[in-house]
Amino acid sequence: MSTSKRTLNQEILLEIMLQAYQLGVQRKDIDLGMMIDTLTYELKPYLEVQVEQGGTEATG
């Protein structure tokens, strides 16, 4: 499922989070820092697209 334009939606975010969680549960040598690094690596392509498109709006 390779596309030239990646968009981050709730389904993709949940899939990435689930993969990181499963990795942490399945492997006892994985700590929180490694899980965060995995999430960061997986989300980076999606976040770079948003930055190129003008960034994200802050809410709150």
PDBQT receptor file of N, H, CA, C and O in Angstrom, charges set to zero:
ATOM      1  N   MET A   1       0.838  -1.183   0.000  1.00  0.00    +0.000 N 
ATOM      2  CA  MET A   1       0.000   0.000   0.000  1.00  0.00    +0.000 C 
ATOM      3  C   MET A   1       0.881   1.243   0.000  1.00  0.00    +0.000 C 
ATOM      4  O   MET A   1       0.900   1.996   0.973  1.00  0.00    +0.000 OA
ATOM      5  N   SER A   2       1.585   1.449  -1.055  1.00  0.00    +0.000 N 
ATOM      6  H   SER A   2       1.569   0.837  -1.846  1.00  0.00    +0.000 HD
ATOM      7  CA  SER A   2       2.498   2.582  -1.162  1.00  0.00    +0.000 C 
ATOM      8  C   SER A   2       1.848   3.675  -2.002  1.00  0.00    +0.000 C 
ATOM      9  O   SER A   2       1.474   3.453  -3.154  1.00  0.00    +0.000 OA
ATOM     10  N   THR A   3       1.723   4.838  -1.415  1.00  0.00    +0.000 N 
ATOM     11  H   THR A   3       2.027   5.018  -0.480  1.00  0.00    +0.000 HD
ATOM     12  CA  THR A   3       1.170   5.968  -2.147  1.00  0.00    +0.000 C 
ATOM     13  C   THR A   3       2.146   7.119  -2.087  1.00  0.00    +0.000 C 
ATOM     14  O   THR A   3       2.928   7.224  -1.142  1.00  0.00    +0.000 OA
ATOM     15  N   SER A   4       2.113   7.984  -3.084  1.00  0.00    +0.000 N 
ATOM     16  H   SER A   4       1.478   7.900  -3.852  1.00  0.00    +0.000 HD
ATOM     17  CA  SER A   4       3.025   9.119  -3.101  1.00  0.00    +0.000 C 
ATOM     18  C   SER A   4       2.592  10.197  -2.108  1.00  0.00    +0.000 C 
ATOM     19  O   SER A   4       3.423  10.953  -1.606  1.00  0.00    +0.000 OA
ATOM     20  N   LYS A   5       1.303  10.264  -1.829  1.00  0.00    +0.000 N 
ATOM     21  H   LYS A   5       0.628   9.650  -2.237  1.00  0.00    +0.000 HD
ATOM     22  CA  LYS A   5       0.784  11.256  -0.887  1.00  0.00    +0.000 C 
ATOM     23  C   LYS A   5       0.185  10.519   0.301  1.00  0.00    +0.000 C 
ATOM     24  O   LYS A   5      -0.843   9.854   0.172  1.00  0.00    +0.000 OA
ATOM     25  N   ARG A   6       0.820  10.638   1.444  1.00  0.00    +0.000 N 
ATOM     26  H   ARG A   6       1.655  11.179   1.549  1.00  0.00    +0.000 HD
ATOM     27  CA  ARG A   6       0.348   9.948   2.635  1.00  0.00    +0.000 C 
ATOM     28  C   ARG A   6      -0.471  10.909   3.483  1.00  0.00    +0.000 C 
ATOM     29  O   ARG A   6      -0.060  12.042   3.737  1.00  0.00    +0.000 OA
ATOM     30  N   THR A   7      -1.619  10.444   3.911  1.00  0.00    +0.000 N 
ATOM     31  H   THR A   7      -1.953   9.524   3.705  1.00  0.00    +0.000 HD
ATOM     32  CA  THR A   7      -2.425  11.254   4.812  1.00  0.00    +0.000 C 
ATOM     33  C   THR A   7      -2.662  10.463   6.085  1.00  0.00    +0.000 C 
ATOM     34  O   THR A   7      -2.968   9.271   6.049  1.00  0.00    +0.000 OA
ATOM     35  N   LEU A   8      -2.517  11.138   7.194  1.00  0.00    +0.000 N 
ATOM     36  H   LEU A   8      -2.269  12.107   7.224  1.00  0.00    +0.000 HD
ATOM     37  CA  LEU A   8      -2.700  10.518   8.495  1.00  0.00    +0.000 C 
ATOM     38  C   LEU A   8      -4.156  10.670   8.904  1.00  0.00    +0.000 C 
ATOM     39  O   LEU A   8      -4.673  11.783   8.999  1.00  0.00    +0.000 OA
ATOM     40  N   ASN A   9      -4.807   9.548   9.142  1.00  0.00    +0.000 N 
ATOM     41  H   ASN A   9      -4.387   8.644   9.064  1.00  0.00    +0.000 HD
ATOM     42  CA  ASN A   9      -6.166   9.595   9.652  1.00  0.00    +0.000 C 
ATOM     43  C   ASN A   9      -6.232   8.738  10.907  1.00  0.00    +0.000 C 
ATOM     44  O   ASN A   9      -5.236   8.129  11.300  1.00  0.00    +0.000 OA
ATOM     45  N   GLN A  10      -7.380   8.689  11.525  1.00  0.00    +0.000 N 
ATOM     46  H   GLN A  10      -8.189   9.183  11.206  1.00  0.00    +0.000 HD
ATOM     47  CA  GLN A  10      -7.525   7.982  12.789  1.00  0.00    +0.000 C 
ATOM     48  C   GLN A  10      -7.207   6.497  12.642  1.00  0.00    +0.000 C 
ATOM     49  O   GLN A  10      -6.601   5.910  13.537  1.00  0.00    +0.000 OA
ATOM     50  N   GLU A  11      -7.598   5.891  11.548  1.00  0.00    +0.000 N 
ATOM     51  H   GLU A  11      -8.090   6.368  10.821  1.00  0.00    +0.000 HD
ATOM     52  CA  GLU A  11      -7.359   4.470  11.338  1.00  0.00    +0.000 C 
ATOM     53  C   GLU A  11      -5.862   4.165  11.264  1.00  0.00    +0.000 C 
ATOM     54  O   GLU A  11      -5.391   3.208  11.879  1.00  0.00    +0.000 OA
ATOM     55  N   ILE A  12      -5.125   4.967  10.522  1.00  0.00    +0.000 N 
ATOM     56  H   ILE A  12      -5.508   5.744  10.023  1.00  0.00    +0.000 HD
ATOM     57  CA  ILE A  12      -3.683   4.759  10.393  1.00  0.00    +0.000 C 
ATOM     58  C   ILE A  12      -2.997   4.988  11.734  1.00  0.00    +0.000 C 
ATOM     59  O   ILE A  12      -2.118   4.217  12.120  1.00  0.00    +0.000 OA
ATOM     60  N   LEU A  13      -3.392   6.041  12.448  1.00  0.00    +0.000 N 
ATOM     61  H   LEU A  13      -4.107   6.667  12.135  1.00  0.00    +0.000 HD
ATOM     62  CA  LEU A  13      -2.796   6.335  13.744  1.00  0.00    +0.000 C 
ATOM     63  C   LEU A  13      -3.034   5.190  14.723  1.00  0.00    +0.000 C 
ATOM     64  O   LEU A  13      -2.117   4.784  15.436  1.00  0.00    +0.000 OA
ATOM     65  N   LEU A  14      -4.244   4.675  14.762  1.00  0.00    +0.000 N 
ATOM     66  H   LEU A  14      -4.990   5.005  14.183  1.00  0.00    +0.000 HD
ATOM     67  CA  LEU A  14      -4.542   3.562  15.658  1.00  0.00    +0.000 C 
ATOM     68  C   LEU A  14      -3.762   2.310  15.274  1.00  0.00    +0.000 C 
ATOM     69  O   LEU A  14      -3.314   1.568  16.147  1.00  0.00    +0.000 OA
ATOM     70  N   GLU A  15      -3.597   2.071  13.985  1.00  0.00    +0.000 N 
ATOM     71  H   GLU A  15      -3.960   2.675  13.275  1.00  0.00    +0.000 HD
ATOM     72  CA  GLU A  15      -2.829   0.918  13.526  1.00  0.00    +0.000 C 
ATOM     73  C   GLU A  15      -1.370   1.015  13.970  1.00  0.00    +0.000 C 
ATOM     74  O   GLU A  15      -0.791   0.034  14.435  1.00  0.00    +0.000 OA
ATOM     75  N   ILE A  16      -0.780   2.205  13.823  1.00  0.00    +0.000 N 
ATOM     76  H   ILE A  16      -1.251   3.002  13.445  1.00  0.00    +0.000 HD
ATOM     77  CA  ILE A  16       0.607   2.415  14.232  1.00  0.00    +0.000 C 
ATOM     78  C   ILE A  16       0.747   2.255  15.749  1.00  0.00    +0.000 C 
ATOM     79  O   ILE A  16       1.696   1.628  16.219  1.00  0.00    +0.000 OA
ATOM     80  N   MET A  17      -0.183   2.812  16.507  1.00  0.00    +0.000 N 
ATOM     81  H   MET A  17      -0.954   3.322  16.125  1.00  0.00    +0.000 HD
ATOM     82  CA  MET A  17      -0.142   2.700  17.964  1.00  0.00    +0.000 C 
ATOM     83  C   MET A  17      -0.297   1.254  18.406  1.00  0.00    +0.000 C 
ATOM     84  O   MET A  17       0.373   0.814  19.341  1.00  0.00    +0.000 OA
ATOM     85  N   LEU A  18      -1.177   0.512  17.740  1.00  0.00    +0.000 N 
ATOM     86  H   LEU A  18      -1.721   0.869  16.981  1.00  0.00    +0.000 HD
ATOM     87  CA  LEU A  18      -1.372  -0.894  18.065  1.00  0.00    +0.000 C 
ATOM     88  C   LEU A  18      -0.111  -1.701  17.794  1.00  0.00    +0.000 C 
ATOM     89  O   LEU A  18       0.257  -2.564  18.592  1.00  0.00    +0.000 OA
ATOM     90  N   GLN A  19       0.550  -1.431  16.683  1.00  0.00    +0.000 N 
ATOM     91  H   GLN A  19       0.252  -0.731  16.035  1.00  0.00    +0.000 HD
ATOM     92  CA  GLN A  19       1.800  -2.138  16.363  1.00  0.00    +0.000 C 
ATOM     93  C   GLN A  19       2.861  -1.879  17.426  1.00  0.00    +0.000 C 
ATOM     94  O   GLN A  19       3.556  -2.805  17.843  1.00  0.00    +0.000 OA
ATOM     95  N   ALA A  20       2.992  -0.635  17.867  1.00  0.00    +0.000 N 
ATOM     96  H   ALA A  20       2.427   0.117  17.529  1.00  0.00    +0.000 HD
ATOM     97  CA  ALA A  20       3.976  -0.300  18.898  1.00  0.00    +0.000 C 
ATOM     98  C   ALA A  20       3.619  -0.973  20.220  1.00  0.00    +0.000 C 
ATOM     99  O   ALA A  20       4.500  -1.472  20.920  1.00  0.00    +0.000 OA
ATOM    100  N   TYR A  21       2.337  -0.989  20.560  1.00  0.00    +0.000 N 
ATOM    101  H   TYR A  21       1.622  -0.583  19.991  1.00  0.00    +0.000 HD
ATOM    102  CA  TYR A  21       1.894  -1.636  21.794  1.00  0.00    +0.000 C 
ATOM    103  C   TYR A  21       2.179  -3.136  21.743  1.00  0.00    +0.000 C 
ATOM    104  O   TYR A  21       2.697  -3.708  22.702  1.00  0.00    +0.000 OA
ATOM    105  N   GLN A  22       1.839  -3.766  20.624  1.00  0.00    +0.000 N 
ATOM    106  H   GLN A  22       1.418  -3.301  19.845  1.00  0.00    +0.000 HD
ATOM    107  CA  GLN A  22       2.066  -5.208  20.493  1.00  0.00    +0.000 C 
ATOM    108  C   GLN A  22       3.548  -5.541  20.574  1.00  0.00    +0.000 C 
ATOM    109  O   GLN A  22       3.925  -6.561  21.152  1.00  0.00    +0.000 OA
ATOM    110  N   LEU A  23       4.382  -4.698  20.007  1.00  0.00    +0.000 N 
ATOM    111  H   LEU A  23       4.076  -3.870  19.538  1.00  0.00    +0.000 HD
ATOM    112  CA  LEU A  23       5.821  -4.897  20.087  1.00  0.00    +0.000 C 
ATOM    113  C   LEU A  23       6.271  -4.866  21.544  1.00  0.00    +0.000 C 
ATOM    114  O   LEU A  23       7.074  -5.697  21.967  1.00  0.00    +0.000 OA
ATOM    115  N   GLY A  24       5.758  -3.914  22.303  1.00  0.00    +0.000 N 
ATOM    116  H   GLY A  24       5.105  -3.239  21.958  1.00  0.00    +0.000 HD
ATOM    117  CA  GLY A  24       6.116  -3.808  23.713  1.00  0.00    +0.000 C 
ATOM    118  C   GLY A  24       5.625  -4.977  24.540  1.00  0.00    +0.000 C 
ATOM    119  O   GLY A  24       6.292  -5.379  25.492  1.00  0.00    +0.000 OA
ATOM    120  N   VAL A  25       4.474  -5.531  24.199  1.00  0.00    +0.000 N 
ATOM    121  H   VAL A  25       3.932  -5.205  23.425  1.00  0.00    +0.000 HD
ATOM    122  CA  VAL A  25       3.915  -6.655  24.940  1.00  0.00    +0.000 C 
ATOM    123  C   VAL A  25       4.643  -7.953  24.582  1.00  0.00    +0.000 C 
ATOM    124  O   VAL A  25       4.900  -8.789  25.449  1.00  0.00    +0.000 OA
ATOM    125  N   GLN A  26       4.968  -8.112  23.308  1.00  0.00    +0.000 N 
ATOM    126  H   GLN A  26       4.759  -7.433  22.604  1.00  0.00    +0.000 HD
ATOM    127  CA  GLN A  26       5.571  -9.357  22.849  1.00  0.00    +0.000 C 
ATOM    128  C   GLN A  26       7.041  -9.483  23.239  1.00  0.00    +0.000 C 
ATOM    129  O   GLN A  26       7.536 -10.587  23.463  1.00  0.00    +0.000 OA
ATOM    130  N   ARG A  27       7.723  -8.366  23.316  1.00  0.00    +0.000 N 
ATOM    131  H   ARG A  27       7.320  -7.469  23.134  1.00  0.00    +0.000 HD
ATOM    132  CA  ARG A  27       9.161  -8.405  23.607  1.00  0.00    +0.000 C 
ATOM    133  C   ARG A  27       9.434  -7.719  24.928  1.00  0.00    +0.000 C 
ATOM    134  O   ARG A  27       9.118  -6.542  25.106  1.00  0.00    +0.000 OA
ATOM    135  N   LYS A  28      10.019  -8.457  25.849  1.00  0.00    +0.000 N 
ATOM    136  H   LYS A  28      10.275  -9.412  25.704  1.00  0.00    +0.000 HD
ATOM    137  CA  LYS A  28      10.276  -7.919  27.188  1.00  0.00    +0.000 C 
ATOM    138  C   LYS A  28      11.469  -6.971  27.217  1.00  0.00    +0.000 C 
ATOM    139  O   LYS A  28      11.645  -6.236  28.189  1.00  0.00    +0.000 OA
ATOM    140  N   ASP A  29      12.299  -6.973  26.158  1.00  0.00    +0.000 N 
ATOM    141  H   ASP A  29      12.156  -7.570  25.368  1.00  0.00    +0.000 HD
ATOM    142  CA  ASP A  29      13.461  -6.092  26.138  1.00  0.00    +0.000 C 
ATOM    143  C   ASP A  29      13.138  -4.714  25.563  1.00  0.00    +0.000 C 
ATOM    144  O   ASP A  29      14.027  -3.874  25.429  1.00  0.00    +0.000 OA
ATOM    145  N   ILE A  30      11.876  -4.479  25.223  1.00  0.00    +0.000 N 
ATOM    146  H   ILE A  30      11.153  -5.162  25.331  1.00  0.00    +0.000 HD
ATOM    147  CA  ILE A  30      11.441  -3.190  24.690  1.00  0.00    +0.000 C 
ATOM    148  C   ILE A  30      10.982  -2.311  25.855  1.00  0.00    +0.000 C 
ATOM    149  O   ILE A  30      10.116  -2.709  26.634  1.00  0.00    +0.000 OA
ATOM    150  N   ASP A  31      11.561  -1.123  25.970  1.00  0.00    +0.000 N 
ATOM    151  H   ASP A  31      12.265  -0.800  25.337  1.00  0.00    +0.000 HD
ATOM    152  CA  ASP A  31      11.124  -0.205  27.016  1.00  0.00    +0.000 C 
ATOM    153  C   ASP A  31      10.314   0.937  26.401  1.00  0.00    +0.000 C 
ATOM    154  O   ASP A  31      10.129   0.992  25.186  1.00  0.00    +0.000 OA
ATOM    155  N   LEU A  32       9.845   1.828  27.233  1.00  0.00    +0.000 N 
ATOM    156  H   LEU A  32       9.995   1.784  28.221  1.00  0.00    +0.000 HD
ATOM    157  CA  LEU A  32       8.992   2.922  26.774  1.00  0.00    +0.000 C 
ATOM    158  C   LEU A  32       9.700   3.796  25.738  1.00  0.00    +0.000 C 
ATOM    159  O   LEU A  32       9.084   4.223  24.761  1.00  0.00    +0.000 OA
ATOM    160  N   GLY A  33      10.974   4.058  25.944  1.00  0.00    +0.000 N 
ATOM    161  H   GLY A  33      11.474   3.711  26.737  1.00  0.00    +0.000 HD
ATOM    162  CA  GLY A  33      11.725   4.877  24.992  1.00  0.00    +0.000 C 
ATOM    163  C   GLY A  33      11.765   4.254  23.609  1.00  0.00    +0.000 C 
ATOM    164  O   GLY A  33      11.654   4.955  22.603  1.00  0.00    +0.000 OA
ATOM    165  N   MET A  34      11.923   2.946  23.557  1.00  0.00    +0.000 N 
ATOM    166  H   MET A  34      12.014   2.376  24.374  1.00  0.00    +0.000 HD
ATOM    167  CA  MET A  34      11.957   2.249  22.273  1.00  0.00    +0.000 C 
ATOM    168  C   MET A  34      10.589   2.297  21.598  1.00  0.00    +0.000 C 
ATOM    169  O   MET A  34      10.504   2.413  20.375  1.00  0.00    +0.000 OA
ATOM    170  N   MET A  35       9.522   2.209  22.384  1.00  0.00    +0.000 N 
ATOM    171  H   MET A  35       9.590   2.115  23.377  1.00  0.00    +0.000 HD
ATOM    172  CA  MET A  35       8.176   2.299  21.820  1.00  0.00    +0.000 C 
ATOM    173  C   MET A  35       7.938   3.694  21.249  1.00  0.00    +0.000 C 
ATOM    174  O   MET A  35       7.351   3.829  20.175  1.00  0.00    +0.000 OA
ATOM    175  N   ILE A  36       8.381   4.719  21.948  1.00  0.00    +0.000 N 
ATOM    176  H   ILE A  36       8.858   4.609  22.820  1.00  0.00    +0.000 HD
ATOM    177  CA  ILE A  36       8.221   6.090  21.468  1.00  0.00    +0.000 C 
ATOM    178  C   ILE A  36       9.042   6.296  20.198  1.00  0.00    +0.000 C 
ATOM    179  O   ILE A  36       8.585   6.951  19.261  1.00  0.00    +0.000 OA
ATOM    180  N   ASP A  37      10.252   5.737  20.166  1.00  0.00    +0.000 N 
ATOM    181  H   ASP A  37      10.623   5.205  20.927  1.00  0.00    +0.000 HD
ATOM    182  CA  ASP A  37      11.072   5.828  18.958  1.00  0.00    +0.000 C 
ATOM    183  C   ASP A  37      10.379   5.159  17.777  1.00  0.00    +0.000 C 
ATOM    184  O   ASP A  37      10.426   5.669  16.658  1.00  0.00    +0.000 OA
ATOM    185  N   THR A  38       9.736   4.019  18.021  1.00  0.00    +0.000 N 
ATOM    186  H   THR A  38       9.697   3.604  18.930  1.00  0.00    +0.000 HD
ATOM    187  CA  THR A  38       9.008   3.316  16.966  1.00  0.00    +0.000 C 
ATOM    188  C   THR A  38       7.854   4.169  16.457  1.00  0.00    +0.000 C 
ATOM    189  O   THR A  38       7.661   4.294  15.248  1.00  0.00    +0.000 OA
ATOM    190  N   LEU A  39       7.092   4.753  17.367  1.00  0.00    +0.000 N 
ATOM    191  H   LEU A  39       7.249   4.651  18.349  1.00  0.00    +0.000 HD
ATOM    192  CA  LEU A  39       5.983   5.623  16.975  1.00  0.00    +0.000 C 
ATOM    193  C   LEU A  39       6.492   6.821  16.174  1.00  0.00    +0.000 C 
ATOM    194  O   LEU A  39       5.906   7.189  15.155  1.00  0.00    +0.000 OA
ATOM    195  N   THR A  40       7.572   7.420  16.634  1.00  0.00    +0.000 N 
ATOM    196  H   THR A  40       8.048   7.121  17.461  1.00  0.00    +0.000 HD
ATOM    197  CA  THR A  40       8.136   8.574  15.939  1.00  0.00    +0.000 C 
ATOM    198  C   THR A  40       8.562   8.204  14.527  1.00  0.00    +0.000 C 
ATOM    199  O   THR A  40       8.296   8.943  13.579  1.00  0.00    +0.000 OA
ATOM    200  N   TYR A  41       9.220   7.068  14.389  1.00  0.00    +0.000 N 
ATOM    201  H   TYR A  41       9.436   6.468  15.159  1.00  0.00    +0.000 HD
ATOM    202  CA  TYR A  41       9.687   6.616  13.075  1.00  0.00    +0.000 C 
ATOM    203  C   TYR A  41       8.519   6.366  12.134  1.00  0.00    +0.000 C 
ATOM    204  O   TYR A  41       8.561   6.752  10.966  1.00  0.00    +0.000 OA
ATOM    205  N   GLU A  42       7.462   5.711  12.652  1.00  0.00    +0.000 N 
ATOM    206  H   GLU A  42       7.427   5.398  13.601  1.00  0.00    +0.000 HD
ATOM    207  CA  GLU A  42       6.313   5.380  11.824  1.00  0.00    +0.000 C 
ATOM    208  C   GLU A  42       5.493   6.616  11.446  1.00  0.00    +0.000 C 
ATOM    209  O   GLU A  42       4.916   6.664  10.360  1.00  0.00    +0.000 OA
ATOM    210  N   LEU A  43       5.437   7.606  12.323  1.00  0.00    +0.000 N 
ATOM    211  H   LEU A  43       5.906   7.568  13.205  1.00  0.00    +0.000 HD
ATOM    212  CA  LEU A  43       4.636   8.801  12.067  1.00  0.00    +0.000 C 
ATOM    213  C   LEU A  43       5.371   9.863  11.255  1.00  0.00    +0.000 C 
ATOM    214  O   LEU A  43       4.735  10.741  10.673  1.00  0.00    +0.000 OA
ATOM    215  N   LYS A  44       6.689   9.797  11.207  1.00  0.00    +0.000 N 
ATOM    216  H   LYS A  44       7.207   9.084  11.680  1.00  0.00    +0.000 HD
ATOM    217  CA  LYS A  44       7.483  10.834  10.546  1.00  0.00    +0.000 C 
ATOM    218  C   LYS A  44       7.045  11.129   9.110  1.00  0.00    +0.000 C 
ATOM    219  O   LYS A  44       6.906  12.303   8.767  1.00  0.00    +0.000 OA
ATOM    220  N   PRO A  45       6.821  10.129   8.252  1.00  0.00    +0.000 N 
ATOM    221  CA  PRO A  45       6.410  10.443   6.876  1.00  0.00    +0.000 C 
ATOM    222  C   PRO A  45       5.093  11.225   6.807  1.00  0.00    +0.000 C 
ATOM    223  O   PRO A  45       4.927  12.084   5.941  1.00  0.00    +0.000 OA
ATOM    224  N   TYR A  46       4.173  10.933   7.701  1.00  0.00    +0.000 N 
ATOM    225  H   TYR A  46       4.308  10.235   8.404  1.00  0.00    +0.000 HD
ATOM    226  CA  TYR A  46       2.885  11.622   7.707  1.00  0.00    +0.000 C 
ATOM    227  C   TYR A  46       3.034  13.052   8.196  1.00  0.00    +0.000 C 
ATOM    228  O   TYR A  46       2.406  13.965   7.659  1.00  0.00    +0.000 OA
ATOM    229  N   LEU A  47       3.862  13.251   9.211  1.00  0.00    +0.000 N 
ATOM    230  H   LEU A  47       4.373  12.510   9.647  1.00  0.00    +0.000 HD
ATOM    231  CA  LEU A  47       4.043  14.586   9.762  1.00  0.00    +0.000 C 
ATOM    232  C   LEU A  47       4.829  15.475   8.822  1.00  0.00    +0.000 C 
ATOM    233  O   LEU A  47       4.586  16.681   8.776  1.00  0.00    +0.000 OA
ATOM    234  N   GLU A  48       5.776  14.910   8.063  1.00  0.00    +0.000 N 
ATOM    235  H   GLU A  48       5.974  13.931   8.100  1.00  0.00    +0.000 HD
ATOM    236  CA  GLU A  48       6.525  15.704   7.097  1.00  0.00    +0.000 C 
ATOM    237  C   GLU A  48       5.601  16.252   6.019  1.00  0.00    +0.000 C 
ATOM    238  O   GLU A  48       5.794  17.380   5.564  1.00  0.00    +0.000 OA
ATOM    239  N   VAL A  49       4.609  15.486   5.603  1.00  0.00    +0.000 N 
ATOM    240  H   VAL A  49       4.452  14.570   5.973  1.00  0.00    +0.000 HD
ATOM    241  CA  VAL A  49       3.640  15.938   4.602  1.00  0.00    +0.000 C 
ATOM    242  C   VAL A  49       2.865  17.127   5.143  1.00  0.00    +0.000 C 
ATOM    243  O   VAL A  49       2.636  18.097   4.421  1.00  0.00    +0.000 OA
ATOM    244  N   GLN A  50       2.459  17.063   6.406  1.00  0.00    +0.000 N 
ATOM    245  H   GLN A  50       2.645  16.275   6.992  1.00  0.00    +0.000 HD
ATOM    246  CA  GLN A  50       1.706  18.168   6.994  1.00  0.00    +0.000 C 
ATOM    247  C   GLN A  50       2.547  19.430   7.076  1.00  0.00    +0.000 C 
ATOM    248  O   GLN A  50       2.031  20.526   6.855  1.00  0.00    +0.000 OA
ATOM    249  N   VAL A  51       3.831  19.301   7.390  1.00  0.00    +0.000 N 
ATOM    250  H   VAL A  51       4.250  18.411   7.569  1.00  0.00    +0.000 HD
ATOM    251  CA  VAL A  51       4.712  20.460   7.464  1.00  0.00    +0.000 C 
ATOM    252  C   VAL A  51       4.858  21.083   6.084  1.00  0.00    +0.000 C 
ATOM    253  O   VAL A  51       4.837  22.307   5.947  1.00  0.00    +0.000 OA
ATOM    254  N   GLU A  52       5.007  20.242   5.053  1.00  0.00    +0.000 N 
ATOM    255  H   GLU A  52       5.025  19.248   5.164  1.00  0.00    +0.000 HD
ATOM    256  CA  GLU A  52       5.123  20.757   3.691  1.00  0.00    +0.000 C 
ATOM    257  C   GLU A  52       3.847  21.469   3.245  1.00  0.00    +0.000 C 
ATOM    258  O   GLU A  52       3.895  22.377   2.416  1.00  0.00    +0.000 OA
ATOM    259  N   GLN A  53       2.710  21.056   3.796  1.00  0.00    +0.000 N 
ATOM    260  H   GLN A  53       2.671  20.318   4.469  1.00  0.00    +0.000 HD
ATOM    261  CA  GLN A  53       1.430  21.658   3.411  1.00  0.00    +0.000 C 
ATOM    262  C   GLN A  53       1.093  22.880   4.248  1.00  0.00    +0.000 C 
ATOM    263  O   GLN A  53       0.004  23.435   4.102  1.00  0.00    +0.000 OA
ATOM    264  N   GLY A  54       1.980  23.310   5.108  1.00  0.00    +0.000 N 
ATOM    265  H   GLY A  54       2.865  22.859   5.226  1.00  0.00    +0.000 HD
ATOM    266  CA  GLY A  54       1.730  24.526   5.864  1.00  0.00    +0.000 C 
ATOM    267  C   GLY A  54       1.562  24.298   7.354  1.00  0.00    +0.000 C 
ATOM    268  O   GLY A  54       1.188  25.224   8.074  1.00  0.00    +0.000 OA
ATOM    269  N   GLY A  55       1.825  23.104   7.835  1.00  0.00    +0.000 N 
ATOM    270  H   GLY A  55       2.128  22.351   7.251  1.00  0.00    +0.000 HD
ATOM    271  CA  GLY A  55       1.768  22.841   9.260  1.00  0.00    +0.000 C 
ATOM    272  C   GLY A  55       0.390  22.454   9.741  1.00  0.00    +0.000 C 
ATOM    273  O   GLY A  55      -0.561  22.340   8.968  1.00  0.00    +0.000 OA
ATOM    274  N   THR A  56       0.316  22.256  11.038  1.00  0.00    +0.000 N 
ATOM    275  H   THR A  56       1.089  22.348  11.666  1.00  0.00    +0.000 HD
ATOM    276  CA  THR A  56      -0.948  21.881  11.666  1.00  0.00    +0.000 C 
ATOM    277  C   THR A  56      -1.441  23.051  12.509  1.00  0.00    +0.000 C 
ATOM    278  O   THR A  56      -0.659  23.893  12.949  1.00  0.00    +0.000 OA
ATOM    279  N   GLU A  57      -2.724  23.084  12.719  1.00  0.00    +0.000 N 
ATOM    280  H   GLU A  57      -3.360  22.399  12.361  1.00  0.00    +0.000 HD
ATOM    281  CA  GLU A  57      -3.289  24.139  13.559  1.00  0.00    +0.000 C 
ATOM    282  C   GLU A  57      -3.307  23.666  15.005  1.00  0.00    +0.000 C 
ATOM    283  O   GLU A  57      -3.682  22.529  15.292  1.00  0.00    +0.000 OA
ATOM    284  N   ALA A  58      -2.904  24.532  15.896  1.00  0.00    +0.000 N 
ATOM    285  H   ALA A  58      -2.600  25.456  15.663  1.00  0.00    +0.000 HD
ATOM    286  CA  ALA A  58      -2.933  24.216  17.313  1.00  0.00    +0.000 C 
ATOM    287  C   ALA A  58      -4.342  24.435  17.834  1.00  0.00    +0.000 C 
ATOM    288  O   ALA A  58      -5.006  25.414  17.493  1.00  0.00    +0.000 OA
ATOM    289  N   THR A  59      -4.779  23.512  18.660  1.00  0.00    +0.000 N 
ATOM    290  H   THR A  59      -4.240  22.717  18.937  1.00  0.00    +0.000 HD
ATOM    291  CA  THR A  59      -6.110  23.659  19.268  1.00  0.00    +0.000 C 
ATOM    292  C   THR A  59      -5.926  23.711  20.772  1.00  0.00    +0.000 C 
ATOM    293  O   THR A  59      -4.993  23.121  21.318  1.00  0.00    +0.000 OA
ATOM    294  N   GLY A  60      -6.819  24.418  21.432  1.00  0.00    +0.000 N 
ATOM    295  H   GLY A  60      -7.576  24.898  20.989  1.00  0.00    +0.000 HD
ATOM    296  CA  GLY A  60      -6.774  24.442  22.875  1.00  0.00    +0.000 C 
ATOM    297  C   GLY A  60      -6.493  25.739  23.452  1.00  0.00    +0.000 C 
ATOM    298  O   GLY A  60      -6.432  25.871  24.674  1.00  0.00    +0.000 OA
TER     299      GLY A  60
